[in-house]
Amino acid sequence: MQDEQGWVSIGVAAALSREYSVEGAQFVPVLSRLLLNALPDCTEPIMAGGFFSKKTLSGVCIQLGDFRYALEAGEKGGVLASRTHQVRGISLKSEPMSVDSWLGEVGAGIEGKMRENSRVRAALSELLELP
C-alpha cells in the first residue's frame, strides 16, 4: 500500500506537469474544471470578462490546509500562480510561485485528498490517467 501511495503522489504531480507542458495556457481552464468537479468543497472558480463580454472560466482557487492556491490564465497566454497563507480566514502573506512549484504543492495536497475520499480518487485518476 505504501508503494501505491508513493506512485499516486508522483503520478498526480507528474500528470499535472505533463498536461501543463502539452496544453500551456489552455491547461488552466481544463485544470480548473477538473478541480471544481472533483473537489467542489475546497475550490472556487476565477471568472474573467463580464459587463459587456461573456464571463469565462480563467482560473481556480483551491484551499489546502492553511494555504489558498490560485492559478489563473494571464495576459498574452501566460499563467499566474500564487499561494496565500491564511489563518482563521485571514490572509497573512501572498506570494507568486512558479507554475511548476504550484503544481508540485497542489499535486501533493490533491494526493492527500485522494487518500481521504474514493470519489475524488476515481475522478482524478480517470482524468489524469493514473493507475
N, C-alpha and C positions, 0 to 999 in steps of 0.2 A: 504494500500500500504506500509506503514511504517513497519508493521509486516512482510510482504512478503520480504522486503529488508533485514530485520534482519535475516530471515531464509536463504536467499540466502547467506549472508555473513558467517553465521555459517556453512551453507551447503558446501560452497567451501572449507573452511579451514578444516572442518571435513572430507570431501570426500578425499581431498589430503592426510591428515594424515592417514585415513583408508587404502587408496591404498598403501601408503608407508609402513605401518605396515604389509600388506599382501605380497607385492611384494619385499621389500628390495631393493637391488641394481638394480634389473630388473625394478624397478619403474622409474629410471632416463630416459632410452630411451623412455619409454611409455609416461611419462610426457613431455619429450622434443618434441615428435611428436605431442602431443595434443596441446601444446603451439604454435608450429610452424604453425600448421594448423589453429588454432583459432585466433591467434594474430600475423600474419606474419609481421605487420608493426613495432612491438616493440620487436621481438625476433630474435635471430640468433643461429644457431647450433654450438656446440663444437664437433669437429671431432677428432678421435684418429686413430692411425695407419698411414699408408702412404707408404713411399718409397718402401718397399718390401712386405708390407701386405695391405690387403684391408682396406680402410677407413671405420670406423663405427661411428655412432652417439653415443657420450659418454656423452653428456650433452647439456645444453641450457643456454643462457644468455637472460634475459628479462629486458628491460628498463621500469621502472615505476617511473615517476616523475624525481627527481634528483638522483635516485638510480638505479644502474645496479646490478641485482641479477644473480648469476651464481650457477648452480647446476651441478655437474659432478660426474660420477662414478669414484671412486678412485681405488687404487690398493687393491688387496685382498678383493674385494667385498664391500668396504666401499663407503660412499657417502660424497662428499665435498660440502659444501655450503658456499657462501660468498656474501658480499654486498659491493659495491663501491659507495661512494658519488661522484657525478660528478656535476660540474658547468660549463656551456657553453662548454661541451665536454671535459673538463679537469678533470681527475681523481684526487681527493684530498686525499681520505682515503679509503683503502680497509681493510676489517676485516672479519675473518672467523665467521661463525654463526653455531649454532646447526641446524640440519635439521628441527626440529620442529618449531624453530623461523622463519626460512626461509619460511616454508610452511604457517605459520600464516601471515607473512607480504605480501608474494606474493599472498596468498589467498585473503587478503583484497584489494590488488591492482587489482586483476582479477575481484573481485566483482564490483569495480568501473567501469572497462571496460565493464562488462556485462550490467550495467545500461545505459551506453552510446550507446551500439551497440547491436541490437536484434540478429544479425547474430552470434556474439560472445556468447551471452547468449544461443542461441539454440544449438550451437556446444558444449559448455562446459556442459550445462545441460544434454544433451544426454550422453556424455562420462562419466560424473561424477555421473550420475543418480540422478540429483537434481530435485525438483518439478518445 
